[in-house]
Amino acid sequence: MNVLICDNCIQQAIQCEKMLLYLARRHGVRVKVYTYKSGETLLFQIEDNLTSIDLVYMDINMPGIDGVSTALKLR
């Protein structure tokens, strides 16, 4: 399972990643987590790999492009 975390607050992103990895281990799910600090970075770096994304955790309030706008572009 490929999971993206997009959050401008690095502490929140780390906390989310730790919880995801804990739950994945507990339930025997193989997870690869990718973390991004902004919607722009996420969109740029995954542009060619959209079909390999299984789950996205998105912060709503971020500088630049916000989480809702990023999600709409992903869709």
Biopython code that builds the backbone (N, CA, C, O; Angstrom):
import numpy as np
from Bio.PDB.StructureBuilder import StructureBuilder

atoms = [
    (1, "MET", "N", (0.842, -1.166, 0.000)),
    (1, "MET", "CA", (0.000, 0.000, 0.000)),
    (1, "MET", "C", (0.891, 1.234, 0.000)),
    (1, "MET", "O", (1.825, 1.326, 0.797)),
    (2, "ASN", "N", (0.615, 2.160, -0.868)),
    (2, "ASN", "CA", (1.358, 3.419, -0.952)),
    (2, "ASN", "C", (0.520, 4.539, -0.351)),
    (2, "ASN", "O", (-0.596, 4.805, -0.798)),
    (3, "VAL", "N", (1.073, 5.192, 0.667)),
    (3, "VAL", "CA", (0.361, 6.243, 1.395)),
    (3, "VAL", "C", (1.146, 7.543, 1.277)),
    (3, "VAL", "O", (2.362, 7.566, 1.468)),
    (4, "LEU", "N", (0.439, 8.625, 0.960)),
    (4, "LEU", "CA", (1.050, 9.954, 0.909)),
    (4, "LEU", "C", (0.565, 10.760, 2.105)),
    (4, "LEU", "O", (-0.616, 10.737, 2.451)),
    (5, "ILE", "N", (1.492, 11.468, 2.726)),
    (5, "ILE", "CA", (1.159, 12.400, 3.803)),
    (5, "ILE", "C", (1.615, 13.773, 3.341)),
    (5, "ILE", "O", (2.778, 13.959, 2.980)),
    (6, "CYS", "N", (0.706, 14.728, 3.353)),
    (6, "CYS", "CA", (1.048, 16.086, 2.956)),
    (6, "CYS", "C", (0.670, 17.022, 4.097)),
    (6, "CYS", "O", (-0.508, 17.239, 4.383)),
    (7, "ASP", "N", (1.696, 17.570, 4.739)),
    (7, "ASP", "CA", (1.472, 18.456, 5.887)),
    (7, "ASP", "C", (2.666, 19.393, 6.008)),
    (7, "ASP", "O", (3.812, 18.944, 5.999)),
    (8, "ASN", "N", (2.406, 20.682, 6.119)),
    (8, "ASN", "CA", (3.497, 21.650, 6.245)),
    (8, "ASN", "C", (4.130, 21.619, 7.642)),
    (8, "ASN", "O", (5.215, 22.166, 7.840)),
    (9, "CYS", "N", (3.464, 20.989, 8.602)),
    (9, "CYS", "CA", (4.005, 20.849, 9.951)),
    (9, "CYS", "C", (4.688, 19.485, 10.056)),
    (9, "CYS", "O", (4.017, 18.454, 10.095)),
    (10, "ILE", "N", (6.012, 19.481, 10.102)),
    (10, "ILE", "CA", (6.768, 18.234, 10.081)),
    (10, "ILE", "C", (6.440, 17.343, 11.273)),
    (10, "ILE", "O", (6.424, 16.120, 11.133)),
    (11, "GLN", "N", (6.176, 17.929, 12.447)),
    (11, "GLN", "CA", (5.836, 17.134, 13.625)),
    (11, "GLN", "C", (4.534, 16.359, 13.415)),
    (11, "GLN", "O", (4.429, 15.196, 13.807)),
    (12, "GLN", "N", (3.556, 16.998, 12.804)),
    (12, "GLN", "CA", (2.282, 16.337, 12.525)),
    (12, "GLN", "C", (2.463, 15.210, 11.509)),
    (12, "GLN", "O", (1.877, 14.137, 11.649)),
    (13, "ALA", "N", (3.273, 15.464, 10.494)),
    (13, "ALA", "CA", (3.531, 14.445, 9.474)),
    (13, "ALA", "C", (4.230, 13.231, 10.082)),
    (13, "ALA", "O", (3.893, 12.092, 9.759)),
    (14, "ILE", "N", (5.198, 13.472, 10.960)),
    (14, "ILE", "CA", (5.921, 12.375, 11.621)),
    (14, "ILE", "C", (4.972, 11.574, 12.508)),
    (14, "ILE", "O", (5.014, 10.343, 12.513)),
    (15, "GLN", "N", (4.127, 12.263, 13.251)),
    (15, "GLN", "CA", (3.166, 11.586, 14.125)),
    (15, "GLN", "C", (2.204, 10.717, 13.307)),
    (15, "GLN", "O", (1.910, 9.583, 13.684)),
    (16, "CYS", "N", (1.729, 11.247, 12.208)),
    (16, "CYS", "CA", (0.817, 10.508, 11.333)),
    (16, "CYS", "C", (1.519, 9.286, 10.743)),
    (16, "CYS", "O", (0.942, 8.200, 10.698)),
    (17, "GLU", "N", (2.754, 9.458, 10.292)),
    (17, "GLU", "CA", (3.518, 8.351, 9.721)),
    (17, "GLU", "C", (3.754, 7.252, 10.759)),
    (17, "GLU", "O", (3.601, 6.069, 10.455)),
    (18, "LYS", "N", (4.121, 7.633, 11.967)),
    (18, "LYS", "CA", (4.337, 6.637, 13.028)),
    (18, "LYS", "C", (3.068, 5.833, 13.307)),
    (18, "LYS", "O", (3.126, 4.614, 13.466)),
    (19, "MET", "N", (1.935, 6.509, 13.365)),
    (19, "MET", "CA", (0.676, 5.820, 13.624)),
    (19, "MET", "C", (0.318, 4.882, 12.472)),
    (19, "MET", "O", (-0.130, 3.758, 12.703)),
    (20, "LEU", "N", (0.510, 5.333, 11.251)),
    (20, "LEU", "CA", (0.228, 4.478, 10.091)),
    (20, "LEU", "C", (1.106, 3.234, 10.089)),
    (20, "LEU", "O", (0.620, 2.129, 9.847)),
    (21, "LEU", "N", (2.391, 3.408, 10.355)),
    (21, "LEU", "CA", (3.306, 2.264, 10.365)),
    (21, "LEU", "C", (2.983, 1.305, 11.506)),
    (21, "LEU", "O", (3.073, 0.088, 11.341)),
    (22, "TYR", "N", (2.611, 1.842, 12.649)),
    (22, "TYR", "CA", (2.213, 1.002, 13.782)),
    (22, "TYR", "C", (0.993, 0.157, 13.415)),
    (22, "TYR", "O", (0.984, -1.055, 13.629)),
    (23, "LEU", "N", (-0.035, 0.802, 12.864)),
    (23, "LEU", "CA", (-1.256, 0.083, 12.501)),
    (23, "LEU", "C", (-0.996, -0.940, 11.396)),
    (23, "LEU", "O", (-1.563, -2.032, 11.411)),
    (24, "ALA", "N", (-0.155, -0.591, 10.457)),
    (24, "ALA", "CA", (0.175, -1.522, 9.373)),
    (24, "ALA", "C", (0.867, -2.768, 9.922)),
    (24, "ALA", "O", (0.520, -3.889, 9.551)),
    (25, "ARG", "N", (1.848, -2.569, 10.806)),
    (25, "ARG", "CA", (2.533, -3.720, 11.426)),
    (25, "ARG", "C", (1.554, -4.576, 12.222)),
    (25, "ARG", "O", (1.576, -5.805, 12.144)),
    (26, "ARG", "N", (0.719, -3.925, 12.966)),
    (26, "ARG", "CA", (-0.246, -4.633, 13.821)),
    (26, "ARG", "C", (-1.202, -5.504, 13.011)),
    (26, "ARG", "O", (-1.633, -6.562, 13.468)),
    (27, "HIS", "N", (-1.529, -5.044, 11.799)),
    (27, "HIS", "CA", (-2.490, -5.764, 10.971)),
    (27, "HIS", "C", (-1.842, -6.508, 9.798)),
    (27, "HIS", "O", (-2.538, -7.046, 8.937)),
    (28, "GLY", "N", (-0.518, -6.535, 9.774)),
    (28, "GLY", "CA", (0.181, -7.283, 8.742)),
    (28, "GLY", "C", (0.054, -6.710, 7.341)),
    (28, "GLY", "O", (0.031, -7.455, 6.361)),
    (29, "VAL", "N", (-0.029, -5.401, 7.243)),
    (29, "VAL", "CA", (-0.154, -4.730, 5.942)),
    (29, "VAL", "C", (1.177, -4.092, 5.585)),
    (29, "VAL", "O", (1.771, -3.384, 6.398)),
    (30, "ARG", "N", (1.639, -4.343, 4.377)),
    (30, "ARG", "CA", (2.880, -3.706, 3.913)),
    (30, "ARG", "C", (2.563, -2.299, 3.428)),
    (30, "ARG", "O", (1.718, -2.106, 2.554)),
    (31, "VAL", "N", (3.252, -1.319, 4.007)),
    (31, "VAL", "CA", (2.982, 0.087, 3.705)),
    (31, "VAL", "C", (4.275, 0.798, 3.351)),
    (31, "VAL", "O", (5.313, 0.584, 3.977)),
    (32, "LYS", "N", (4.196, 1.638, 2.346)),
    (32, "LYS", "CA", (5.287, 2.545, 2.008)),
    (32, "LYS", "C", (4.710, 3.950, 2.141)),
    (32, "LYS", "O", (3.717, 4.279, 1.491)),
    (33, "VAL", "N", (5.332, 4.785, 2.986)),
    (33, "VAL", "CA", (4.823, 6.123, 3.271)),
    (33, "VAL", "C", (5.746, 7.161, 2.634)),
    (33, "VAL", "O", (6.969, 7.091, 2.753)),
    (34, "TYR", "N", (5.127, 8.117, 1.959)),
    (34, "TYR", "CA", (5.846, 9.232, 1.344)),
    (34, "TYR", "C", (5.317, 10.519, 1.972)),
    (34, "TYR", "O", (4.105, 10.715, 2.053)),
    (35, "THR", "N", (6.213, 11.395, 2.414)),
    (35, "THR", "CA", (5.814, 12.617, 3.098)),
    (35, "THR", "C", (6.213, 13.836, 2.278)),
    (35, "THR", "O", (7.310, 13.905, 1.724)),
    (36, "TYR", "N", (5.294, 14.797, 2.216)),
    (36, "TYR", "CA", (5.517, 16.035, 1.466)),
    (36, "TYR", "C", (5.148, 17.221, 2.343)),
    (36, "TYR", "O", (4.205, 17.153, 3.131)),
    (37, "LYS", "N", (5.902, 18.314, 2.200)),
    (37, "LYS", "CA", (5.675, 19.515, 3.017)),
    (37, "LYS", "C", (4.683, 20.488, 2.397)),
    (37, "LYS", "O", (4.221, 21.404, 3.077)),
    (38, "SER", "N", (4.341, 20.311, 1.112)),
    (38, "SER", "CA", (3.410, 21.228, 0.451)),
    (38, "SER", "C", (2.655, 20.505, -0.653)),
    (38, "SER", "O", (3.095, 19.480, -1.173)),
    (39, "GLY", "N", (1.515, 21.065, -0.988)),
    (39, "GLY", "CA", (0.725, 20.518, -2.080)),
    (39, "GLY", "C", (1.459, 20.604, -3.410)),
    (39, "GLY", "O", (1.362, 19.701, -4.241)),
    (40, "GLU", "N", (2.191, 21.691, -3.606)),
    (40, "GLU", "CA", (2.947, 21.852, -4.858)),
    (40, "GLU", "C", (3.978, 20.740, -5.016)),
    (40, "GLU", "O", (4.102, 20.150, -6.090)),
    (41, "THR", "N", (4.715, 20.458, -3.951)),
    (41, "THR", "CA", (5.743, 19.412, -3.992)),
    (41, "THR", "C", (5.117, 18.054, -4.253)),
    (41, "THR", "O", (5.620, 17.282, -5.069)),
    (42, "LEU", "N", (4.032, 17.762, -3.570)),
    (42, "LEU", "CA", (3.347, 16.486, -3.767)),
    (42, "LEU", "C", (2.918, 16.335, -5.220)),
    (42, "LEU", "O", (3.200, 15.311, -5.842)),
    (43, "LEU", "N", (2.243, 17.337, -5.767)),
    (43, "LEU", "CA", (1.752, 17.256, -7.141)),
    (43, "LEU", "C", (2.892, 17.105, -8.149)),
    (43, "LEU", "O", (2.780, 16.348, -9.113)),
    (44, "PHE", "N", (3.974, 17.820, -7.922)),
    (44, "PHE", "CA", (5.110, 17.755, -8.840)),
    (44, "PHE", "C", (5.768, 16.380, -8.818)),
    (44, "PHE", "O", (6.079, 15.821, -9.869)),
    (45, "GLN", "N", (5.981, 15.835, -7.619)),
    (45, "GLN", "CA", (6.746, 14.598, -7.498)),
    (45, "GLN", "C", (5.953, 13.344, -7.848)),
    (45, "GLN", "O", (6.555, 12.333, -8.209)),
    (46, "ILE", "N", (4.637, 13.373, -7.755)),
    (46, "ILE", "CA", (3.865, 12.164, -8.059)),
    (46, "ILE", "C", (3.156, 12.242, -9.406)),
    (46, "ILE", "O", (2.363, 11.364, -9.746)),
    (47, "GLU", "N", (3.436, 13.270, -10.155)),
    (47, "GLU", "CA", (2.741, 13.508, -11.418)),
    (47, "GLU", "C", (2.675, 12.265, -12.304)),
    (47, "GLU", "O", (1.637, 12.008, -12.914)),
    (48, "ASP", "N", (3.742, 11.498, -12.388)),
    (48, "ASP", "CA", (3.785, 10.337, -13.268)),
    (48, "ASP", "C", (3.366, 9.037, -12.590)),
    (48, "ASP", "O", (3.327, 7.995, -13.245)),
    (49, "ASN", "N", (3.053, 9.069, -11.298)),
    (49, "ASN", "CA", (2.743, 7.845, -10.551)),
    (49, "ASN", "C", (1.382, 7.897, -9.860)),
    (49, "ASN", "O", (1.213, 7.300, -8.796)),
    (50, "LEU", "N", (0.433, 8.582, -10.430)),
    (50, "LEU", "CA", (-0.867, 8.737, -9.781)),
    (50, "LEU", "C", (-1.585, 7.410, -9.563)),
    (50, "LEU", "O", (-2.329, 7.268, -8.592)),
    (51, "THR", "N", (-1.378, 6.446, -10.436)),
    (51, "THR", "CA", (-2.106, 5.178, -10.308)),
    (51, "THR", "C", (-1.572, 4.304, -9.185)),
    (51, "THR", "O", (-2.226, 3.333, -8.804)),
    (52, "SER", "N", (-0.401, 4.622, -8.645)),
    (52, "SER", "CA", (0.174, 3.794, -7.590)),
    (52, "SER", "C", (-0.181, 4.280, -6.179)),
    (52, "SER", "O", (0.303, 3.715, -5.198)),
    (53, "ILE", "N", (-1.011, 5.311, -6.063)),
    (53, "ILE", "CA", (-1.382, 5.875, -4.764)),
    (53, "ILE", "C", (-2.621, 5.155, -4.236)),
    (53, "ILE", "O", (-3.617, 5.006, -4.944)),
    (54, "ASP", "N", (-2.544, 4.714, -2.990)),
    (54, "ASP", "CA", (-3.681, 4.043, -2.374)),
    (54, "ASP", "C", (-4.421, 4.927, -1.376)),
    (54, "ASP", "O", (-5.637, 4.813, -1.226)),
    (55, "LEU", "N", (-3.685, 5.812, -0.691)),
    (55, "LEU", "CA", (-4.295, 6.614, 0.362)),
    (55, "LEU", "C", (-3.525, 7.925, 0.504)),
    (55, "LEU", "O", (-2.298, 7.945, 0.409)),
    (56, "VAL", "N", (-4.255, 9.020, 0.733)),
    (56, "VAL", "CA", (-3.621, 10.333, 0.927)),
    (56, "VAL", "C", (-4.156, 10.955, 2.211)),
    (56, "VAL", "O", (-5.366, 11.088, 2.389)),
    (57, "TYR", "N", (-3.238, 11.337, 3.108)),
    (57, "TYR", "CA", (-3.571, 12.115, 4.297)),
    (57, "TYR", "C", (-3.136, 13.540, 4.001)),
    (57, "TYR", "O", (-1.951, 13.805, 3.796)),
    (58, "MET", "N", (-4.105, 14.467, 3.977)),
    (58, "MET", "CA", (-3.836, 15.818, 3.521)),
    (58, "MET", "C", (-4.197, 16.841, 4.586)),
    (58, "MET", "O", (-5.318, 16.851, 5.096)),
    (59, "ASP", "N", (-3.234, 17.706, 4.920)),
    (59, "ASP", "CA", (-3.516, 18.861, 5.773)),
    (59, "ASP", "C", (-4.347, 19.840, 4.933)),
    (59, "ASP", "O", (-4.059, 20.040, 3.753)),
    (60, "ILE", "N", (-5.346, 20.433, 5.518)),
    (60, "ILE", "CA", (-6.198, 21.355, 4.770)),
    (60, "ILE", "C", (-5.567, 22.741, 4.684)),
    (60, "ILE", "O", (-5.495, 23.322, 3.601)),
    (61, "ASN", "N", (-5.106, 23.279, 5.821)),
    (61, "ASN", "CA", (-4.549, 24.630, 5.849)),
    (61, "ASN", "C", (-3.041, 24.593, 5.695)),
    (61, "ASN", "O", (-2.308, 24.252, 6.623)),
    (62, "MET", "N", (-2.591, 24.954, 4.492)),
    (62, "MET", "CA", (-1.154, 25.020, 4.209)),
    (62, "MET", "C", (-0.883, 26.280, 3.414)),
    (62, "MET", "O", (-1.758, 26.760, 2.692)),
    (63, "PRO", "N", (0.329, 26.826, 3.538)),
    (63, "PRO", "CA", (0.691, 27.968, 2.702)),
    (63, "PRO", "C", (0.745, 27.547, 1.239)),
    (63, "PRO", "O", (0.980, 26.378, 0.933)),
    (64, "GLY", "N", (0.531, 28.487, 0.347)),
    (64, "GLY", "CA", (0.513, 28.152, -1.077)),
    (64, "GLY", "C", (-0.797, 27.468, -1.410)),
    (64, "GLY", "O", (-1.862, 27.907, -0.975)),
    (65, "ILE", "N", (-0.722, 26.407, -2.171)),
    (65, "ILE", "CA", (-1.925, 25.652, -2.518)),
    (65, "ILE", "C", (-2.392, 24.858, -1.292)),
    (65, "ILE", "O", (-1.617, 24.114, -0.690)),
    (66, "ASP", "N", (-3.665, 25.026, -0.935)),
    (66, "ASP", "CA", (-4.165, 24.356, 0.267)),
    (66, "ASP", "C", (-4.506, 22.891, -0.021)),
    (66, "ASP", "O", (-4.456, 22.440, -1.165)),
    (67, "GLY", "N", (-4.852, 22.166, 1.034)),
    (67, "GLY", "CA", (-5.112, 20.741, 0.904)),
    (67, "GLY", "C", (-6.298, 20.403, 0.020)),
    (67, "GLY", "O", (-6.260, 19.423, -0.724)),
    (68, "VAL", "N", (-7.360, 21.213, 0.093)),
    (68, "VAL", "CA", (-8.538, 20.948, -0.730)),
    (68, "VAL", "C", (-8.201, 21.137, -2.216)),
    (68, "VAL", "O", (-8.582, 20.314, -3.048)),
    (69, "SER", "N", (-7.500, 22.197, -2.539)),
    (69, "SER", "CA", (-7.111, 22.436, -3.934)),
    (69, "SER", "C", (-6.171, 21.337, -4.439)),
    (69, "SER", "O", (-6.277, 20.900, -5.585)),
    (70, "THR", "N", (-5.256, 20.897, -3.580)),
    (70, "THR", "CA", (-4.349, 19.808, -3.956)),
    (70, "THR", "C", (-5.142, 18.536, -4.219)),
    (70, "THR", "O", (-4.891, 17.838, -5.201)),
    (71, "ALA", "N", (-6.096, 18.235, -3.350)),
    (71, "ALA", "CA", (-6.913, 17.032, -3.518)),
    (71, "ALA", "C", (-7.723, 17.094, -4.810)),
    (71, "ALA", "O", (-7.863, 16.088, -5.506)),
    (72, "LEU", "N", (-8.249, 18.257, -5.127)),
    (72, "LEU", "CA", (-9.012, 18.404, -6.374)),
    (72, "LEU", "C", (-8.121, 18.149, -7.587)),
    (72, "LEU", "O", (-8.551, 17.518, -8.553)),
    (73, "LYS", "N", (-6.894, 18.635, -7.540)),
    (73, "LYS", "CA", (-5.968, 18.392, -8.657)),
    (73, "LYS", "C", (-5.576, 16.907, -8.749)),
    (73, "LYS", "O", (-5.388, 16.381, -9.847)),
    (74, "LEU", "N", (-5.456, 16.244, -7.610)),
    (74, "LEU", "CA", (-5.145, 14.810, -7.614)),
    (74, "LEU", "C", (-6.286, 14.022, -8.251)),
    (74, "LEU", "O", (-6.067, 13.061, -8.989)),
    (75, "ARG", "N", (-7.484, 14.447, -7.953)),
    (75, "ARG", "CA", (-8.657, 13.751, -8.446)),
    (75, "ARG", "C", (-8.745, 13.856, -9.938)),
    (75, "ARG", "O", (-9.678, 13.324, -10.540)),
]
sb = StructureBuilder()
sb.init_structure("model")
sb.init_model(0)
sb.init_chain("A")
sb.init_seg("    ")
for serial, (resi, resn, name, xyz) in enumerate(atoms, 1):
    if name == "N":
        sb.init_residue(resn, " ", resi, " ")
    sb.init_atom(name, np.array(xyz, "f"), 0.0, 1.0, " ", f" {name:<3s}", serial, name[0])
structure = sb.get_structure()
